[in-house]
Amino acid sequence: MAPTHQQTHNAGRHLIVAEALLHGNKASLVGRSSLIEVNGYRALVQVAAKGAWQIADVDAYTSGTIERVVLIDVTGGLRDLYICPGDALRNDVRERYNAFLASKGGVRPRNPHSKHAAIYPEHVQNWHNDWSQFV
């Protein structure tokens, strides 16, 4: 049986905390949310199970304020971590979204009202396993 979305998300949070501990960091889950804490720094966790991290509303996402975002890709058994500075990631998402809209004349072709965006591993490669974000 395939895991549910919630099970996949919970597993991703636990995997990140486990990796942090194995790298010698102090780490824990924060409540029942999407947050973890590593060395006293909170981070938002996003889990990709199909090759990309989905963003339902780019405006809401880019208005976030959390200082660190940890992306974990569990696609096909992978365990790739990207530890991103929040502002830089949000700016990158916004720039790519705006460039996409500009390439389509300012309007999404299939659903003009959609605010969907995605983050692919190649967009965040610079932050692959960048544990220095928690120092």
DOFI-659976 format. One record per atom (N, C-alpha, C, CB): residue in three letters; x, y, z. Coordinates in steps of 0.1 Angstrom, whole numbers, padded with zeros to 4 digits, always signed. Glycine has a CB too. Layout:
N
ALAXYZ ...
END
This chain:
135
MET+0008-0012+0000 MET+0000+0000+0000 MET+0009+0012+0000 MET-0010+0000+0012 ALA+0005+0022-0008 ALA+0013+0035-0009 ALA+0010+0043+0003 ALA+0010+0042-0022 PRO+0020+0051+0008 PRO+0018+0060+0019 PRO+0009+0071+0015 PRO+0031+0065+0025 THR+0002+0077+0025 THR-0007+0089+0023 THR+0003+0101+0022 THR-0017+0090+0034 HIS-0003+0112+0017 HIS+0004+0124+0017 HIS+0010+0128+0031 HIS-0005+0136+0011 GLN+0001+0127+0041 GLN+0005+0130+0055 GLN+0016+0121+0060 GLN-0007+0129+0064 GLN+0015+0108+0056 GLN+0026+0099+0061 GLN+0039+0102+0054 GLN+0022+0084+0057 THR+0039+0106+0041 THR+0051+0110+0034 THR+0057+0122+0040 THR+0048+0112+0019 HIS+0048+0132+0043 HIS+0053+0145+0050 HIS+0059+0142+0063 HIS+0041+0155+0051 ASN+0053+0134+0071 ASN+0058+0131+0085 ASN+0071+0123+0084 ASN+0048+0122+0093 ALA+0072+0114+0074 ALA+0085+0106+0072 ALA+0096+0116+0068 ALA+0083+0095+0062 GLY+0093+0125+0059 GLY+0103+0135+0055 GLY+0108+0143+0067 GLY+0097+0145+0045 ARG+0099+0148+0076 ARG+0104+0155+0087 ARG+0113+0147+0096 ARG+0091+0160+0096 HIS+0109+0135+0098 HIS+0117+0126+0107 HIS+0131+0123+0100 HIS+0110+0112+0109 LEU+0131+0121+0087 LEU+0143+0118+0080 LEU+0153+0130+0081 LEU+0141+0116+0065 ILE+0148+0142+0080 ILE+0156+0154+0082 ILE+0162+0155+0096 ILE+0148+0167+0078 VAL+0153+0153+0106 VAL+0158+0153+0119 VAL+0169+0143+0122 VAL+0147+0152+0130 ALA+0167+0131+0116 ALA+0176+0120+0118 ALA+0190+0124+0111 ALA+0171+0107+0111 GLU+0189+0129+0099 GLU+0201+0134+0092 GLU+0209+0144+0100 GLU+0198+0139+0078 ALA+0201+0154+0106 ALA+0207+0164+0114 ALA+0215+0158+0126 ALA+0197+0174+0119 LEU+0208+0149+0132 LEU+0214+0142+0144 LEU+0227+0135+0140 LEU+0204+0132+0150 LEU+0226+0128+0128 LEU+0238+0120+0123 LEU+0249+0129+0119 LEU+0234+0112+0111 HIS+0246+0142+0116 HIS+0257+0152+0113 HIS+0262+0159+0126 HIS+0252+0162+0103 GLY+0257+0154+0138 GLY+0262+0160+0150 GLY+0255+0172+0155 GLY+0276+0163+0149 ASN+0243+0175+0149 ASN+0235+0186+0153 ASN+0225+0182+0164 ASN+0228+0192+0141 LYS+0220+0192+0171 LYS+0209+0190+0180 LYS+0197+0192+0172 LYS+0210+0200+0193 ALA+0187+0183+0172 ALA+0176+0184+0163 ALA+0163+0178+0169 ALA+0179+0178+0149 SER+0152+0184+0165 SER+0139+0179+0170 SER+0128+0183+0161 SER+0136+0183+0184 LEU+0116+0176+0162 LEU+0104+0180+0155 LEU+0098+0191+0163 LEU+0094+0168+0153 VAL+0091+0200+0157 VAL+0084+0211+0164 VAL+0069+0209+0162 VAL+0088+0225+0159 GLY+0062+0204+0173 GLY+0048+0202+0172 GLY+0044+0192+0161 GLY+0041+0215+0170 ARG+0031+0194+0157 ARG+0026+0185+0146 ARG+0025+0193+0133 ARG+0012+0180+0150 SER+0034+0202+0131 SER+0033+0211+0119 SER+0044+0207+0109 SER+0035+0226+0123 SER+0048+0217+0101 SER+0058+0215+0091 SER+0072+0220+0096 SER+0054+0221+0078 LEU+0073+0222+0109 LEU+0085+0228+0114 LEU+0094+0217+0121 LEU+0082+0239+0124 ILE+0107+0220+0120 ILE+0117+0213+0128 ILE+0126+0224+0134 ILE+0126+0203+0119 GLU+0135+0219+0144 GLU+0145+0228+0150 GLU+0158+0221+0149 GLU+0141+0232+0164 VAL+0168+0228+0144 VAL+0182+0223+0144 VAL+0191+0233+0150 VAL+0186+0219+0129 ASN+0198+0229+0161 ASN+0207+0238+0168 ASN+0201+0251+0172 ASN+0219+0241+0159 GLY+0188+0251+0176 GLY+0181+0262+0180 GLY+0174+0271+0169 GLY+0190+0271+0188 TYR+0176+0267+0156 TYR+0171+0274+0145 TYR+0158+0266+0140 TYR+0181+0276+0134 ARG+0148+0273+0138 ARG+0136+0267+0132 ARG+0136+0267+0117 ARG+0123+0274+0137 ALA+0130+0257+0111 ALA+0130+0256+0096 ALA+0117+0250+0092 ALA+0142+0247+0091 LEU+0112+0254+0081 LEU+0100+0249+0075 LEU+0105+0237+0066 LEU+0093+0259+0066 VAL+0097+0226+0067 VAL+0100+0214+0059 VAL+0090+0212+0047 VAL+0100+0201+0068 GLN+0095+0209+0036 GLN+0087+0206+0024 GLN+0092+0193+0018 GLN+0087+0217+0013 VAL+0083+0184+0015 VAL+0087+0170+0011 VAL+0082+0169-0004 VAL+0081+0159+0020 ALA+0091+0164-0012 ALA+0087+0160-0026 ALA+0088+0145-0028 ALA+0097+0167-0037 ALA+0077+0140-0033 ALA+0076+0125-0035 ALA+0075+0122-0050 ALA+0065+0119-0028 LYS+0074+0133-0058 LYS+0072+0131-0073 LYS+0082+0140-0081 LYS+0058+0133-0077 GLY+0094+0143-0075 GLY+0104+0150-0083 GLY+0104+0165-0081 GLY+0103+0146-0096 ALA+0094+0171-0075 ALA+0094+0185-0073 ALA+0085+0189-0061 ALA+0088+0192-0086 TRP+0088+0201-0056 TRP+0081+0206-0045 TRP+0070+0215-0050 TRP+0090+0214-0034 GLN+0057+0212-0047 GLN+0046+0220-0053 GLN+0042+0232-0044 GLN+0034+0210-0054 ILE+0039+0243-0050 ILE+0035+0255-0044 ILE+0021+0258-0049 ILE+0046+0266-0046 ALA+0011+0258-0041 ALA-0002+0261-0045 ALA-0005+0275-0048 ALA-0012+0256-0035 ASP+0001+0284-0040 ASP-0001+0299-0042 ASP+0012+0306-0041 ASP-0012+0304-0031 VAL+0018+0310-0052 VAL+0031+0316-0052 VAL+0031+0329-0044 VAL+0036+0319-0066 ASP+0020+0336-0043 ASP+0019+0349-0036 ASP+0020+0346-0021 ASP+0006+0356-0039 ALA+0013+0336-0016 ALA+0013+0332-0002 ALA+0027+0327+0002 ALA+0002+0322+0002 TYR+0033+0319-0007 TYR+0046+0313-0004 TYR+0057+0323-0003 TYR+0049+0303-0015 THR+0057+0333-0013 THR+0068+0342-0013 THR+0066+0354-0003 THR+0068+0349-0027 SER+0054+0354+0004 SER+0052+0363+0015 SER+0057+0358+0028 SER+0038+0368+0015 GLY+0061+0345+0028 GLY+0066+0339+0041 GLY+0078+0346+0047 GLY+0069+0324+0038 THR+0081+0343+0059 THR+0091+0350+0066 THR+0101+0341+0073 THR+0086+0359+0076 ILE+0099+0328+0073 ILE+0108+0319+0080 ILE+0122+0319+0074 ILE+0102+0304+0080 GLU+0132+0319+0082 GLU+0146+0321+0078 GLU+0152+0309+0070 GLU+0154+0325+0089 ARG+0147+0297+0073 ARG+0153+0285+0067 ARG+0142+0276+0062 ARG+0162+0277+0077 VAL+0144+0270+0050 VAL+0135+0260+0045 VAL+0143+0248+0041 VAL+0127+0266+0032 VAL+0139+0236+0046 VAL+0145+0224+0042 VAL+0136+0216+0033 VAL+0149+0215+0055 LEU+0142+0213+0021 LEU+0135+0206+0011 LEU+0141+0192+0011 LEU+0136+0212-0003 ILE+0132+0182+0012 ILE+0137+0168+0011 ILE+0130+0161-0001 ILE+0135+0160+0024 ASP+0137+0155-0009 ASP+0132+0147-0020 ASP+0133+0132-0017 ASP+0140+0151-0034 VAL+0121+0126-0016 VAL+0120+0112-0014 VAL+0116+0104-0026 VAL+0111+0109-0002 THR+0116+0110-0037 THR+0112+0104-0050 THR+0119+0091-0053 THR+0113+0114-0062 GLY+0112+0080-0055 GLY+0118+0068-0059 GLY+0129+0063-0049 GLY+0124+0069-0072 GLY+0127+0066-0036 GLY+0137+0061-0026 GLY+0148+0070-0024 GLY+0142+0048-0030 LEU+0149+0082-0031 LEU+0159+0092-0028 LEU+0158+0097-0014 LEU+0159+0103-0039 ARG+0169+0103-0010 ARG+0169+0110+0003 ARG+0178+0122+0002 ARG+0174+0101+0015 ASP+0174+0131-0008 ASP+0182+0143-0010 ASP+0177+0155-0002 ASP+0183+0146-0025 LEU+0186+0162+0005 LEU+0182+0173+0013 LEU+0188+0186+0007 LEU+0187+0171+0027 TYR+0180+0197+0007 TYR+0184+0210+0003 TYR+0180+0219+0014 TYR+0177+0214-0011 ILE+0190+0225+0020 ILE+0188+0234+0032 ILE+0190+0248+0027 ILE+0198+0230+0044 CYS+0179+0255+0026 CYS+0179+0268+0019 CYS+0177+0280+0028 CYS+0168+0268+0008 PRO+0183+0291+0025 PRO+0180+0303+0032 PRO+0166+0308+0027 PRO+0190+0315+0030 GLY+0157+0310+0036 GLY+0143+0313+0032 GLY+0141+0324+0022 GLY+0135+0316+0044 ASP+0147+0336+0025 ASP+0146+0347+0016 ASP+0151+0344+0002 ASP+0153+0360+0022 ALA+0162+0338+0001 ALA+0168+0335-0012 ALA+0160+0325-0020 ALA+0183+0329-0010 LEU+0154+0315-0013 LEU+0145+0306-0020 LEU+0133+0313-0025 LEU+0142+0294-0010 ARG+0127+0321-0016 ARG+0114+0327-0020 ARG+0117+0337-0031 ARG+0108+0335-0008 ASN+0128+0344-0031 ASN+0131+0353-0042 ASN+0133+0346-0055 ASN+0144+0361-0039 ASP+0140+0334-0055 ASP+0142+0326-0066 ASP+0128+0321-0072 ASP+0151+0314-0063 VAL+0120+0316-0063 VAL+0106+0312-0068 VAL+0099+0323-0074 VAL+0098+0306-0055 ARG+0099+0335-0068 ARG+0092+0346-0074 ARG+0098+0350-0088 ARG+0093+0359-0065 GLU+0111+0350-0089 GLU+0117+0354-0102 GLU+0114+0344-0113 GLU+0133+0355-0100 ARG+0114+0331-0110 ARG+0111+0321-0120 ARG+0096+0322-0123 ARG+0114+0307-0114 TYR+0088+0324-0114 TYR+0073+0326-0117 TYR+0071+0338-0126 TYR+0065+0327-0103 ASN+0077+0349-0122 ASN+0075+0361-0131 ASN+0080+0359-0145 ASN+0082+0373-0124 ALA+0092+0352-0146 ALA+0098+0349-0159 ALA+0088+0340-0167 ALA+0112+0343-0158 PHE+0082+0330-0161 PHE+0073+0321-0167 PHE+0061+0329-0173 PHE+0068+0310-0158 LEU+0055+0338-0164 LEU+0044+0346-0168 LEU+0048+0355-0180 LEU+0039+0355-0157 ALA+0059+0361-0179 ALA+0064+0370-0190 ALA+0065+0363-0203 ALA+0077+0377-0186 SER+0070+0350-0202 SER+0071+0342-0215 SER+0058+0338-0221 SER+0079+0329-0211 LYS+0047+0339-0213 LYS+0034+0336-0218 LYS+0025+0349-0220 LYS+0027+0327-0208 GLY+0031+0360-0221 GLY+0024+0372-0223 GLY+0017+0378-0210 GLY+0014+0370-0233 GLY+0022+0373-0198 GLY+0016+0378-0186 GLY+0004+0370-0180 GLY+0012+0392-0187 VAL+0000+0360-0188 VAL-0012+0352-0184 VAL-0009+0337-0185 VAL-0024+0356-0192 ARG-0012+0329-0175 ARG-0011+0315-0175 ARG-0020+0310-0186 ARG-0014+0308-0162 PRO-0015+0301-0195 PRO-0023+0297-0207 PRO-0035+0288-0204 PRO-0014+0290-0216 ARG-0034+0279-0195 ARG-0045+0270-0192 ARG-0054+0274-0181 ARG-0040+0256-0189 ASN-0049+0281-0171 ASN-0057+0286-0160 ASN-0052+0299-0156 ASN-0057+0276-0148 PRO-0057+0310-0161 PRO-0052+0323-0158 PRO-0053+0327-0144 PRO-0060+0333-0166 HIS-0061+0321-0136 HIS-0062+0324-0122 HIS-0053+0316-0112 HIS-0076+0322-0117 SER-0046+0306-0118 SER-0038+0297-0110 SER-0025+0305-0105 SER-0034+0285-0118 LYS-0021+0302-0093 LYS-0009+0308-0087 LYS+0001+0297-0084 LYS-0012+0315-0074 HIS-0001+0285-0091 HIS+0008+0273-0089 HIS+0022+0276-0094 HIS+0002+0261-0096 ALA+0031+0270-0086 ALA+0045+0270-0090 ALA+0051+0257-0085 ALA+0053+0283-0084 ALA+0064+0255-0089 ALA+0071+0243-0084 ALA+0085+0246-0083 ALA+0068+0231-0094 ILE+0092+0239-0074 ILE+0106+0239-0072 ILE+0112+0226-0076 ILE+0110+0243-0057 TYR+0121+0226-0085 TYR+0128+0213-0090 TYR+0142+0213-0084 TYR+0128+0213-0105 PRO+0147+0201-0082 PRO+0160+0199-0076 PRO+0171+0208-0083 PRO+0165+0185-0077 GLU+0171+0210-0096 GLU+0181+0218-0102 GLU+0180+0233-0098 GLU+0179+0217-0118 HIS+0168+0237-0093 HIS+0167+0251-0089 HIS+0174+0253-0075 HIS+0152+0254-0087 VAL+0176+0243-0068 VAL+0182+0244-0054 VAL+0195+0237-0052 VAL+0171+0239-0044 GLN+0201+0233-0063 GLN+0213+0225-0062 GLN+0224+0231-0053 GLN+0218+0222-0076 ASN+0225+0244-0054 ASN+0235+0252-0046 ASN+0234+0249-0031 ASN+0234+0266-0048 TRP+0222+0245-0026 TRP+0220+0243-0012 TRP+0219+0228-0008 TRP+0207+0250-0008 HIS+0223+0219-0017 HIS+0223+0205-0014 HIS+0232+0202-0002 HIS+0228+0197-0027 ASN+0225+0196+0008 ASN+0232+0192+0021 ASN+0240+0204+0027 ASN+0242+0181+0018 ASP+0235+0216+0026 ASP+0242+0228+0032 ASP+0238+0230+0046 ASP+0238+0240+0024 TRP+0244+0221+0055 TRP+0242+0222+0069 TRP+0247+0235+0076 TRP+0248+0210+0076 SER+0255+0243+0068 SER+0260+0255+0074 SER+0248+0265+0077 SER+0270+0262+0064 GLN+0237+0263+0071 GLN+0225+0271+0074 GLN+0221+0270+0089 GLN+0213+0267+0065 PHE+0225+0260+0096 PHE+0222+0258+0110 PHE+0233+0261+0119 PHE+0217+0244+0112 VAL+0243+0268+0115 VAL+0254+0272+0124 VAL+0253+0286+0128 VAL+0268+0270+0117 
END
